């Protein structure tokens, strides 16, 4: 059964270029250590009438947008093994230790998910 790590991150729109640069490094690191796929998406159609928007759920402030991201793995055990390697990878430490992380890490929502239904291409 597949496993997914999911993220919802409020990011200042002025920092999107820096965030994308960080995400490109992160994607390479996760894939190098065995993740099956890695996605980072930025909010586009955020105001759907009658729905709770991702902006509201992420407590976005003026000048912020939402990044919705996910990483896929074979199993939860596979995810745990990959993430252990990722957290020890110096590329992640270097990217996150510069002091100019383009978002507030304390406001990031994160969780692991068991796949309940999968259809089509991953």
BELCOR-V126508 format. One record per residue. RES is the residue in three letters. SS is DSSP state (2 for helix, 1 for strand, 0 for the rest). PSI is psi in whole degrees, -180 to 180 (999 if undefined). Layout:
{{RES:SS:PSI} {RES:SS:PSI}}
This chain:
{{UNK:0:132} {UNK:0:159} {UNK:1:146} {UNK:1:134} {UNK:1:132} {UNK:1:148} {UNK:1:141} {UNK:1:121} {UNK:1:120} {UNK:1:128} {UNK:1:130} {UNK:1:132} {UNK:2:-31} {UNK:2:-16} {UNK:2:7} {UNK:2:-38} {UNK:2:-43} {UNK:2:-38} {UNK:2:-43} {UNK:2:-40} {UNK:2:-45} {UNK:2:-43} {UNK:2:-36} {UNK:2:-41} {UNK:2:-49} {UNK:2:-42} {UNK:2:-43} {UNK:2:-43} {UNK:2:-49} {UNK:2:-44} {UNK:2:-38} {UNK:2:-30} {UNK:0:7} {UNK:0:-2} {UNK:0:146} {UNK:0:-40} {UNK:1:161} {UNK:1:125} {UNK:1:138} {UNK:1:122} {UNK:1:151} {UNK:1:141} {UNK:0:138} {UNK:0:-57} {UNK:0:85} {UNK:0:-8} {UNK:0:81} {UNK:0:119} {UNK:0:132} {UNK:0:2} {UNK:0:154} {UNK:0:122} {UNK:0:155} {UNK:2:-35} {UNK:2:-45} {UNK:2:-45} {UNK:2:-33} {UNK:0:4} {UNK:0:46} {UNK:0:142} {UNK:0:171} {UNK:0:137} {UNK:0:10} {UNK:1:155} {UNK:1:179} {UNK:1:135} {UNK:1:128} {UNK:1:121} {UNK:1:154} {UNK:1:152} {UNK:1:136} {UNK:1:151} {UNK:1:168} {UNK:0:-45} {UNK:0:173} {UNK:2:-40} {UNK:2:-41} {UNK:2:-44} {UNK:2:-46} {UNK:2:-40} {UNK:2:-44} {UNK:2:-48} {UNK:2:-33} {UNK:2:-43} {UNK:2:-41} {UNK:2:-47} {UNK:2:-21} {UNK:2:-6} {UNK:0:127} {UNK:2:-22} {UNK:2:-37} {UNK:2:-45} {UNK:2:-44} {UNK:2:-42} {UNK:2:-34} {UNK:2:-13} {UNK:0:3} {UNK:0:-9} {UNK:0:-2} {UNK:0:40} {UNK:0:129} {UNK:0:17} {UNK:0:166} {UNK:0:105} {UNK:2:-30} {UNK:2:-17} {UNK:2:0} {UNK:0:135} {UNK:1:136} {UNK:1:145} {UNK:1:160} {UNK:1:142} {UNK:1:134} {UNK:1:135} {UNK:0:127} {UNK:0:-41} {UNK:0:135} {UNK:0:131} {UNK:0:146} {UNK:0:-165} {UNK:0:147} {UNK:0:999}}
